[in-house]
């Protein structure tokens, strides 16, 4: 075990945020687990360990199903943050069995492969429309003009949120997701609480309307979903809708801009893709591996574990470094190279185990659709200015991506 203070890992350093991958290589070289005092977490950088721990039932996204805060040696969140935690703690991402199993099973009854497949024409049509508009304008901000509107519109369409109500969705999501960064500030928490209240109030009204007049949308499906008489509670429905929106577009937005920025910095790979659009499926996977949209995923240690001779006690928190795991040379040949033809690509950008991303098929459809539409409608797309990175570590993205066409 190495002391992280001796290493280049610093999630608040702009130089690290610009390119964390050399620091990850150092972490991997120095050991399999590292205690990081600033966040009171154990960092795990190797692919094999991350993959195994994602499936290890001695770890959990929550501990409340087994312990009180006091029993677990943790302090309860401040009372003023209650709206955020009520919203967050009833979503399946932050639950463990049996609650996770029950909710995921019920959500799966509404979020079916057929539902996702039925969205394909809508996704492709919208991607084509957005890419065409960007090309006709001679360029713009790829983030605001294509990457953001596509997945937000798709998940809103899926949930049955009217177009006139969609403007606050992205700001609500951004404010809530701020709480997933390391050591969020009081100001970040206040914004997340406000967004949680407003988003929950809106969804409560939408659910009430769908109870009276069910439609073909996912909210109506969640209301109707039942299993041996069991149904989702209203809070579980609200938390599920927020989770689907947040997780359903954050990763897609950031994968799109991170991916295109990577292509612009690797012109030979971009030319390969322009010459052969059949590479789109493998390109989507490789770009998600190469600059991972979710860099870190946390788990609580419910029962003592040992990693490489280091005992990690109950009550500790593990931080699995997805970005590092996706660049592990024991798994990926020449991992620092972007290779759109890479076939053996077991990246873990969608997680693994019982918390594997339920929206992964939809995300892949969206990423392939936007990439295909931009390649066809804006074949001369190029970088207009160097982008600025968001000052976030956990959710990795750009402030914008200025592009030109023509």
Buried (B, 14 or more C-beta within 10 A) or exposed (E): BBEBEEBBBBBEEEEBBEEBBEBBBBBBEBBBBBBBEEBEBBBBBBBEBBBBBBEBEBBBBBBBBBBEEEEBEBEEBEEEBEBBBBBBBBBBBBBBEEBBEBBBEBBEBBBEEEBBEEBBEBBBEBBBBBBBBBBEEEBBBBBEBBBBBBBBBBBBBBBBBEEEEBEEBBEBBBBBBBBBBBEBEEEBBBBBBBBBBBBBEBBBEBBEBBEEEBEEBBBBBBBBBEEEEEBBEBBBBBBBBBBBBBBBBBBBBBBBBBBBBBBBEBEEBBEBBBEEEEBBEBBBBBBBBBBBBBBBBBBBBBEEBEBEEBEBEBBBBBBBBBBBBBBBEEBBEEBEEBBBEBEEBEBBBBBBBBBEBBBBBBBBBBBBBBBBBBBBBBEEBEBBEEBEBBEBBBBBBBEBBBBBBE
